[in-house]
């Protein structure tokens, strides 16, 4: 199904708070796979970023306050590689968990010394297994109070998915899955995860080599028991690990389609999954949404972008459009992104799921360069308020560095999301 877009140049009203200057010579602070750059717990909001010297900075504030408490940690990262992002989470006792600085390198992990503190303890291992070659670490808060930690073990094109669980009562990490999605030493899964009331949802694309042009297909799995067992959308149980031959296909996308990896997914109140990505099936790469309705996978298309481009090669790419984030609330669907054709401003696309029409509005007045979206998902789940992590960053193609001055790290608060106008 194609949705027709109506481009609106009006800007949404936002409140902006500045935290400090951040490293901006590449996109390491703003890559979409950070999960999370911004998170909230009991009225306090937390964030993390690298400063211009490559030091990891932690900050917190009371929600909606202008003033942030900022701590420069003793820890640094290899900021010259945009893969080496920082992922944070707060457990239900208020401890801050941080993992940072990975691209096929040893696990780096620490947590705060006391609840609600920004002072980190010493680096430590989790289980000591499969922690030598870590990439794309991410935390997720589960409904049962446990933390989920996922990452790729191994290199691009031949890596496996690791999943670990943290119990706040014992304060111990255990291995949940040592190889949930098996690339069989031939390929890697590039995934996105969301957690809903009913369980853990995961979708992914396969990549056959280091080259992004070999991305193909969108696959799906669901766990109702905290990640122990997994099933397809039909309820059929997976025999683990999941492989290319056994994976459920939500949508078939061939190689050489400029299919991007590691985008976003969400679920609505009924637990129906929505997966967003972009690829090229008619001459121009466009954002698309794959969603499950009445047991069948469906596709929503867009036509926001006007000029074609081609994804190929390795490393962090300089791409005309960002990877998208997705939000669903009642009958409304939102995509958060940036596009060079809109001066690289933060843009929100939205539609009523019952209407065949999209509208676009800018969230920022200013350019954010090669920024990708990160927002406070805990706050969105609890209060349906949209707080966006923002920084104007540059990204040379394939891990190069741009010569730019440090740019401020900001949070844009958008409390009221737009609705479709009545006909």
ChimeraX attribute file (.defattr): number of C-alpha atoms within 10 A of each C-alpha:
attribute: neighborCount
match mode: 1-to-1
recipient: residues
	/A:1	9
	/A:2	12
	/A:3	16
	/A:4	16
	/A:5	18
	/A:6	13
	/A:7	12
	/A:8	12
	/A:9	12
	/A:10	10
	/A:11	15
	/A:12	16
	/A:13	15
	/A:14	17
	/A:15	12
	/A:16	17
	/A:17	18
	/A:18	15
	/A:19	21
	/A:20	17
	/A:21	17
	/A:22	25
	/A:23	27
	/A:24	30
	/A:25	24
	/A:26	29
	/A:27	31
	/A:28	28
	/A:29	31
	/A:30	26
	/A:31	24
	/A:32	24
	/A:33	25
	/A:34	24
	/A:35	24
	/A:36	25
	/A:37	27
	/A:38	26
	/A:39	24
	/A:40	21
	/A:41	18
	/A:42	11
	/A:43	10
	/A:44	15
	/A:45	22
	/A:46	26
	/A:47	25
	/A:48	26
	/A:49	27
	/A:50	26
	/A:51	22
	/A:52	17
	/A:53	12
	/A:54	16
	/A:55	19
	/A:56	23
	/A:57	21
	/A:58	24
	/A:59	20
	/A:60	23
	/A:61	18
	/A:62	16
	/A:63	16
	/A:64	15
	/A:65	11
	/A:66	13
	/A:67	14
	/A:68	19
	/A:69	12
	/A:70	17
	/A:71	14
	/A:72	17
	/A:73	14
	/A:74	11
	/A:75	17
	/A:76	16
	/A:77	18
	/A:78	17
	/A:79	25
	/A:80	16
	/A:81	20
	/A:82	25
	/A:83	24
	/A:84	25
	/A:85	33
	/A:86	29
	/A:87	26
	/A:88	26
	/A:89	29
	/A:90	23
	/A:91	20
	/A:92	17
	/A:93	13
	/A:94	17
	/A:95	19
	/A:96	23
	/A:97	18
	/A:98	23
	/A:99	23
	/A:100	27
	/A:101	28
	/A:102	23
	/A:103	23
	/A:104	20
	/A:105	16
	/A:106	16
	/A:107	24
	/A:108	20
	/A:109	20
	/A:110	21
	/A:111	22
	/A:112	18
	/A:113	14
	/A:114	14
	/A:115	15
	/A:116	18
	/A:117	15
	/A:118	23
	/A:119	18
	/A:120	20
	/A:121	12
	/A:122	13
	/A:123	14
	/A:124	12
	/A:125	14
	/A:126	20
	/A:127	13
	/A:128	12
	/A:129	11
	/A:130	18
	/A:131	20
	/A:132	14
	/A:133	17
	/A:134	24
	/A:135	27
	/A:136	26
	/A:137	29
	/A:138	25
	/A:139	24
	/A:140	23
	/A:141	19
	/A:142	20
	/A:143	14
	/A:144	12
	/A:145	14
	/A:146	19
	/A:147	22
	/A:148	22
	/A:149	22
	/A:150	21
	/A:151	23
	/A:152	28
	/A:153	26
	/A:154	22
	/A:155	19
	/A:156	25
	/A:157	23
	/A:158	20
	/A:159	27
	/A:160	24
	/A:161	25
	/A:162	23
	/A:163	21
	/A:164	19
	/A:165	23
	/A:166	20
	/A:167	15
	/A:168	16
	/A:169	9
	/A:170	7
	/A:171	8
	/A:172	11
	/A:173	19
	/A:174	14
	/A:175	16
	/A:176	19
	/A:177	18
	/A:178	16
	/A:179	18
	/A:180	21
	/A:181	23
	/A:182	21
	/A:183	24
	/A:184	15
	/A:185	13
	/A:186	13
	/A:187	23
	/A:188	29
	/A:189	29
	/A:190	24
	/A:191	24
	/A:192	23
	/A:193	24
	/A:194	21
	/A:195	21
	/A:196	21
	/A:197	14
	/A:198	17
	/A:199	17
	/A:200	21
	/A:201	25
	/A:202	20
	/A:203	26
	/A:204	27
	/A:205	27
	/A:206	23
	/A:207	25
	/A:208	21
	/A:209	18
	/A:210	18
	/A:211	15
	/A:212	26
	/A:213	21
	/A:214	23
	/A:215	31
	/A:216	25
	/A:217	19
	/A:218	26
	/A:219	22
	/A:220	22
	/A:221	23
	/A:222	25
	/A:223	18
	/A:224	15
	/A:225	12
	/A:226	20
	/A:227	19
	/A:228	12
	/A:229	17
	/A:230	25
	/A:231	20
	/A:232	18
	/A:233	19
	/A:234	9
	/A:235	10
	/A:236	10
	/A:237	14
	/A:238	17
	/A:239	12
	/A:240	16
	/A:241	18
	/A:242	20
	/A:243	18
	/A:244	17
	/A:245	6
	/A:246	13
	/A:247	18
	/A:248	21
	/A:249	19
	/A:250	23
	/A:251	17
	/A:252	11
	/A:253	18
	/A:254	17
	/A:255	16
	/A:256	17
	/A:257	24
	/A:258	24
	/A:259	26
	/A:260	21
	/A:261	23
	/A:262	21
	/A:263	25
	/A:264	26
	/A:265	26
	/A:266	22
	/A:267	22
	/A:268	17
	/A:269	12
	/A:270	10
	/A:271	15
	/A:272	17
	/A:273	24
	/A:274	25
	/A:275	27
	/A:276	25
	/A:277	23
	/A:278	23
	/A:279	23
	/A:280	21
	/A:281	14
	/A:282	9
	/A:283	13
	/A:284	19
	/A:285	26
	/A:286	22
	/A:287	22
	/A:288	21
	/A:289	19
	/A:290	19
	/A:291	21
	/A:292	17
	/A:293	11
	/A:294	7
	/A:295	10
	/A:296	10
	/A:297	15
	/A:298	15
	/A:299	16
	/A:300	15
	/A:301	16
	/A:302	19
	/A:303	16
	/A:304	21
	/A:305	16
	/A:306	11
	/A:307	11
	/A:308	12
	/A:309	14
	/A:310	16
	/A:311	21
	/A:312	17
	/A:313	15
	/A:314	15
	/A:315	17
	/A:316	20
	/A:317	19
	/A:318	18
	/A:319	16
	/A:320	17
	/A:321	22
	/A:322	25
	/A:323	26
	/A:324	24
	/A:325	22
	/A:326	23
	/A:327	22
	/A:328	21
	/A:329	15
	/A:330	10
	/A:331	12
	/A:332	18
	/A:333	19
	/A:334	23
	/A:335	23
	/A:336	23
	/A:337	24
	/A:338	28
	/A:339	22
	/A:340	16
	/A:341	13
	/A:342	15
	/A:343	13
	/A:344	23
	/A:345	23
	/A:346	26
	/A:347	22
	/A:348	23
	/A:349	22
	/A:350	24
	/A:351	24
	/A:352	19
	/A:353	16
	/A:354	8
	/A:355	12
	/A:356	13
	/A:357	16
	/A:358	22
	/A:359	21
	/A:360	22
	/A:361	18
	/A:362	22
	/A:363	22
	/A:364	20
	/A:365	14
	/A:366	12
	/A:367	18
	/A:368	22
	/A:369	23
	/A:370	27
	/A:371	31
	/A:372	28
	/A:373	26
	/A:374	25
	/A:375	24
	/A:376	22
	/A:377	22
	/A:378	20
	/A:379	20
	/A:380	17
	/A:381	13
	/A:382	9
	/A:383	10
	/A:384	17
	/A:385	18
	/A:386	21
	/A:387	24
	/A:388	22
	/A:389	24
	/A:390	25
	/A:391	26
	/A:392	26
	/A:393	27
	/A:394	22
	/A:395	23
	/A:396	17
	/A:397	16
	/A:398	14
	/A:399	18
	/A:400	17
	/A:401	18
	/A:402	14
	/A:403	11
	/A:404	12
	/A:405	13
	/A:406	18
	/A:407	18
	/A:408	19
	/A:409	25
	/A:410	18
	/A:411	23
	/A:412	19
	/A:413	19
	/A:414	18
	/A:415	15
	/A:416	12
	/A:417	15
	/A:418	17
	/A:419	14
	/A:420	13
	/A:421	8
	/A:422	4
	/A:423	3
